[in-house]
Structures are given as structure tokens and as C-alpha cells.
Amino acid sequence: MASGMCEIMETACRGMLDYTFLGGAQIDMYWNFNSTRVGTDHQKPKVRFPGSVGANDFASFCWRMMVMTPLDSKRFVEKVSYCLRDVIDPYRYVIGR
């Protein structure tokens, strides 16, 4: 059992975590997701969320990523306003990116 954030991050870096669960405020059709802010101005965004807090690392180091968010048209957008992570997924190149 992991005792803290450092141990969990080290386990992920070693490739020993199969899945990570993340929450997303916005998700686009290429599975880029945003959990930081909505709006183009970084200093004064329309909405600011709690942030990634290591989500980029977990999404990069774990073998699979599951993003959970309520089913809402405001969350599924054509292009995210701030890309937390450019997802590395071989299947996304098939759908046009």
C-alpha cells in the first residue's frame, strides 16, 4: 500500500501502475483534456479549476488513463482552451490528428 504522494509517483515512474483515473473539465475529440482553467487569458481566466496536481505525470507514466467527467455538452468541446497534456495514443492518429 502506498504511504504518500512520493511513493505513488515513484511507482508510476517505474511503470508499475496500469491505470490512472483523472477528472477533466474539458475534453476534445482527440482526448486532450483540461483540468486547469477555461479562457484564453492565463492571469484572468473565465473559470479556474483546482489544477492538475500531478495529473500530467500520472497520464504520462501510467499505461492507461481513464478520464471521468459528467456528461455535459460544455465539457466535450472541439478544442480545449488549455491542454494539460498532449495525449500520446497510437489510435488518435487514425482519427485525424
N, C-alpha and C positions, 0 to 999 in steps of 0.2 A: 504494500500500500504506500502511495506517495505521501510524503510528510509536508510538502510545501511546493511553492511555485518553481523554485530552482531545480528540485528533483524531477518534477514533471517536465520542465523544459529540457533538462538533460536527457531524459528518457526519449522525448520526441526527437532530439537532435541525433540520437543514436539509431533512429529508425525503428524503435521498439513499440511505437504506438500505431495501431492500424487506422483508427478513426479519430477525428476531432469533430466536435459539434460547435457550430458558430451561429450567431444571430446576425441578421443583416437588415438594415433599414431600407436599402435599395439593392435590387438585383437586376442585371441586364440579361439579354438573351445569350450572352457569351459566358455567363456565370461569373462575371466580375461583380464584386459586391462592395457595399459601402456601409460601414457601421460607425462613421466618424462625424460627418456633417452633411447638410444639404444646402446648396448655394454655391455661387462661384467665388465669393469673397471669403478668404480664409479667416480674416480678422472679425468679420461681421456676417456669419452665415445666417441663413433663414432659420435653421434648426441645428443645434449641436447635440450630439449623442454622447454616451459615456466613452466611446472610442474603442480602439481595437484591443488595447491591453494585452498584447502578445498574440492576437489572432493571426497576424501575418506570419509569425514564426510557426504557429501550430499548423496553419494552412500549408506552409512550405515543407515542413518536416514530416508530417503525418502522411500515411499512404493514401488515405481517403478523407474527404471533407464532406460533412453534412451541414447544410445551412438551413436553419429553421426560422421562419418568419410567418406572420399571419397572411392569409390570402387576401390581398388588397391591391387594387389597380395602382395605387400610389407607390407601392413597393416594387412592382415589376415595371421597370422603365426601359426605354430604348437605349439609353446610355446613362450610367451612373454619374452623379455630379462630382464624386470624389472616389477614385479607385483605390481601395485598400490594398488589393493585391491583384496583379495580373495573373490569373489562374493558368497554370501550366497543365493542360489537359489535351491529349492527342485527339480526342473526339471533336473538340471545338473547331479545329481546322477544317473538318469535314463540313461544318455548317456555315462556313463563310468568313472566318476571320483570319 
